[in-house]
Amino acid sequence: MKKYLDTVEKSELNLYIEHEDGQYKCTLCQKVFSISRRCRYHLKFKHKIGAKFTCDLCKKMFYYEYDLELHKR
């Protein structure tokens, strides 16, 4: 099951990546990476793509429920 979720997550993130000549570009901010994994990380934590947890008070989004709980304290 975990492997399936990773595949779905990668598919969602790949919608925001352009690949050309060994470079990976974020289509949201045009930042360029030499490694696809770093571009996916950037999308997750900079742009919150795939973030599933939202603060009810300020609408800030979080990728992990634990981070949301810390934010609420």
N, C-alpha and C positions, 0 to 999 in steps of 0.2 A: 504494500500500500504506500509506503514512504516513497519508493522509487516512482510510482505513478504521480504522486503529488509534486515531486521534484520536476518531472517532465512537464506537467501542466504549468507550473510556475515558470519554468524556462520558456515555454511557448508564449506565455503572456508577456514576459520581459522582452523576448526577441522581437515583438511588434514595434518596439521603440529603439531598435538597434539597426544601423546600416553598416554593412560589412563590405570593405573594398580595399584591395591591396594590403591585406594583413592588418588593417586598422578597423577598429570598432567605434562607431560614432553614435552618441546619444542624440536621438532626433528631437529631444525636448530642449536641449541647451547647446548642442553642437560640440560638446567636449569629446575628445578623441582618446581612445585607449588602445594599447597594443595587445591586450589580453581580454578575451570576451568575458571571462569571469569578473574582471574588475569593472567592466561596463555594467554587467548585471547588478553587481554590488552597488554601484553608483545609482542606478535606477531605483533599487529597493530603498536605499537609505537617504538619498538626496531628494528624489522626487516622490518617494513613498508609493511606487508602483507595487501593487499587490498587498498594500497595507490593509489589514482587515479589522483593526481596532481603532475606534474613534472616540475621543473624549466628548462626553455629553455637554460639557460646559463651554469649551473653546473650539471644538471641532478639529483639533490637531489629530493627525493620524499616526498610528503606530503599527509596526510590523509584528511586534510581539506583545502579547497580553501583559506580560510582566512589566514591560516598559510603560504601558498605559497605567498600570497599578502604581508604579513609582511616581508617575506624573501626577496622579490624583492625590498623593499624600501631601 
